[in-house]
Each structure stands twice: as structure tokens, then as C-alpha cells.
Amino acid sequence: TTLAWIGARHPRLRLGTSVIVVPQRNAVVLAKELATLDALSGGRLEVGVGVGWNEIEYGNLDAGARFHRRGRYLDETIRLWRHLWSGSAEPFEGAFHQLRDFAFEPLPAQGAKVPILVGGRSAAALARAGSLGDGYHTSSTGPAAFAERVPPIRKAAEAAGRPMPALSARVTVS
């Protein structure tokens, strides 16, 4: 909601999230919300995604059963979003999502190329950034720790036959 307001008031700004804990949410509803925001903003959305760390928070959101499978849920969700945002009406079969007879609109202005930036510090998050993400996004990380994360991201991208993703960091300004 806030990004929609900002996007309407400031039409030259890119809009981004830092980061959505995707496994705590319904992936299809979130895909629709993000696609709508991208369509309304004329293709200015960048989506930061992660898996979170707080098991109690998952339970409070009625997503506790997903906590120990949250990485797999996010991996599949990224693939699902690309599928939905491409405009394909072909079925999607995953471990968490099975879509057969569906329509998905509006499509994002950027189509399936809405930039997805993966956040996190774990080896799995870094591999995800390289193999599935368009970028890596970090917060509360100094230059030395940030530099250590680049080689595993590059290695995962190369193994997946993908280019090195963009790198992004959130900083706090007082």
C-alpha cells in the first residue's frame, strides 16, 4: 500500500521491497499484489525476498508448518511468479502449488522480468541469489562480510548457467 502511494506521488522513483518473508504468505495472492503494483507504476517494481528466521512469527501467522521448508517454498514461489507473470496459461505443478485452470491478470508491466532480489546470509540464500535471483540484497552488513558473500553467489550463478546477479545493500541513514 505504501509503495503504491509513493509510486503515484513520485513517478520517476523505482519501487522496492526489502525483504518480503515470502513463505509467511500466499504466493499467488502476493504475485497478484506485486503484478498490480508493477502494472500501476509502469514497470518500476523490484522485489526483495527472503525466508525469515523467526519460527514463532511463522506460527503467529498460521504458517508454522512451512517454517522448516521455507527455502524450498521460496524457490518454488520464484518459479511460480515467473510463470504467472509471463502470461502463460500452462499448468504449474510444484510441491506447494498446483495450478491447472486459471487466469492471471493484470500482468506486470515488466512481465516475467520483474527484478527479484534475494536476501539472506545463509549458504542457501547465497546459492538462491545466484541460481534464481536477479540480484542479491543484504542489510546490516559491513563491507568485509559483503565481500565474502560474492564468491558463493557467483559460483551458484555459473553452475546455473546464469549471469552474476546485481548486488544491493540497504543502509541506515540517520
C-alpha positions in Angstrom: 0.0 0.0 0.0 2.8 2.4 0.9 4.7 1.7 -2.3 1.5 2.3 -4.4 1.2 5.7 -2.7 4.8 6.6 -3.2 4.7 5.4 -6.8 1.7 7.6 -7.6 3.3 10.7 -5.9 6.8 10.2 -7.3 6.6 8.8 -10.9 10.3 8.7 -11.5 11.3 6.6 -8.5 11.9 2.8 -8.7 9.9 0.9 -6.0 11.4 -1.9 -4.0 10.8 -4.1 -1.0 13.5 -5.1 1.5 12.6 -8.0 2.0 9.3 -9.8 2.0 9.3 -13.0 4.0 7.6 -14.9 1.2 6.9 -18.3 3.0 4.7 -16.5 5.5 2.3 -15.5 2.7 0.1 -17.0 0.0 2.4 -17.0 -3.1 -0.4 -16.5 -5.6 -2.0 -13.6 -3.8 1.4 -12.0 -3.3 2.1 -12.5 -7.1 -1.1 -10.7 -7.9 -0.4 -7.8 -5.5 3.1 -7.4 -6.9 1.9 -7.6 -10.5 -0.7 -5.0 -9.9 1.8 -2.6 -8.3 4.2 -3.1 -11.2 1.4 -2.5 -13.7 0.1 0.6 -12.0 3.6 2.1 -11.6 4.6 1.5 -15.2 7.2 -1.2 -14.5 9.1 0.3 -11.7 9.0 -2.6 -9.1 11.9 -4.5 -7.7 11.0 -7.3 -5.2 13.3 -8.2 -2.3 12.5 -11.7 -1.0 13.7 -13.9 1.8 12.8 -16.7 4.1 13.0 -15.1 7.6 14.3 -16.7 10.7 11.7 -16.4 13.4 9.8 -19.6 13.9 7.4 -18.1 16.4 6.5 -15.4 13.9 5.6 -18.1 11.3 3.3 -19.7 13.9 1.6 -16.4 14.7 0.8 -16.0 11.0 -0.6 -19.5 10.7 2.3 -20.6 8.5 4.2 -22.6 11.1 4.1 -25.8 9.1 6.1 -24.1 6.4 9.0 -22.9 8.6 11.3 -25.9 8.1 10.6 -26.0 4.4 10.7 -22.2 3.8 13.7 -22.3 1.5 12.0 -24.8 -0.8 8.8 -22.7 -0.7 10.6 -19.6 -1.7 12.5 -21.4 -4.6 9.2 -22.7 -5.9 7.5 -19.3 -5.5 10.1 -17.6 -7.6 9.5 -20.1 -10.4 5.7 -19.7 -9.9 5.9 -15.9 -10.1 7.9 -16.1 -13.3 5.4 -18.5 -14.8 2.4 -16.4 -13.8 4.0 -13.1 -14.8 4.9 -14.5 -18.2 1.2 -14.7 -19.1 1.4 -18.5 -19.6 -1.9 -20.4 -19.1 0.0 -23.7 -18.9 -0.4 -25.7 -15.7 2.1 -25.2 -12.9 3.0 -28.3 -10.9 5.1 -27.9 -7.8 5.3 -29.3 -4.3 3.4 -26.4 -2.8 1.4 -25.0 -5.7 -0.6 -26.8 -8.3 -2.4 -24.5 -10.8 -4.4 -26.0 -13.7 -7.3 -23.9 -14.8 -6.5 -20.3 -14.0 -6.4 -16.8 -15.4 -3.8 -14.3 -14.0 -4.2 -10.5 -14.6 -3.1 -7.8 -14.7 0.4 -8.8 -15.9 3.3 -6.8 -14.6 4.5 -4.1 -17.0 7.9 -5.8 -16.8 6.3 -9.2 -17.5 8.3 -12.1 -16.1 11.3 -9.9 -15.8 10.3 -8.1 -12.6 13.6 -8.0 -10.8 13.7 -10.4 -7.8 16.5 -9.7 -5.3 17.2 -12.5 -2.8 18.1 -11.5 0.8 19.8 -13.5 3.5 23.1 -14.6 4.9 23.0 -18.4 4.8 24.7 -20.5 2.2 21.3 -21.5 0.9 20.3 -17.8 0.5 23.5 -17.0 -1.4 23.0 -20.0 -3.7 19.4 -19.0 -4.3 20.5 -15.5 -5.2 22.9 -16.9 -7.8 20.7 -19.6 -9.2 17.2 -17.9 -9.2 17.6 -14.3 -8.3 18.2 -11.2 -10.4 20.1 -9.8 -7.5 21.3 -10.2 -4.0 20.2 -7.8 -1.3 21.6 -7.5 2.1 21.1 -5.4 5.2 23.2 -4.7 8.3 26.3 -6.0 6.6 29.7 -4.4 6.6 32.0 -4.3 3.5 34.1 -7.3 4.6 31.2 -9.6 5.2 29.5 -8.4 2.0 32.7 -9.2 0.0 32.7 -12.7 1.4 29.2 -13.4 0.1 30.1 -12.5 -3.5 32.1 -15.7 -4.5 29.3 -18.2 -3.4 26.7 -16.1 -5.3 29.0 -16.1 -8.4 29.6 -19.8 -8.1 25.9 -20.6 -8.0 25.1 -18.3 -10.9 27.9 -20.0 -13.0 26.6 -23.5 -12.0 23.1 -22.5 -13.2 24.4 -21.0 -16.4 23.2 -17.5 -15.4 25.0 -14.2 -15.3 26.2 -12.8 -12.0 23.2 -11.1 -10.3 23.2 -7.5 -9.3 24.3 -6.7 -5.8 22.4 -4.4 -3.5 22.7 -3.3 0.1 20.3 -1.5 2.5 21.9 1.1 4.7 20.5 3.1 7.6 20.9 6.9 7.3 20.4 9.0 10.4 
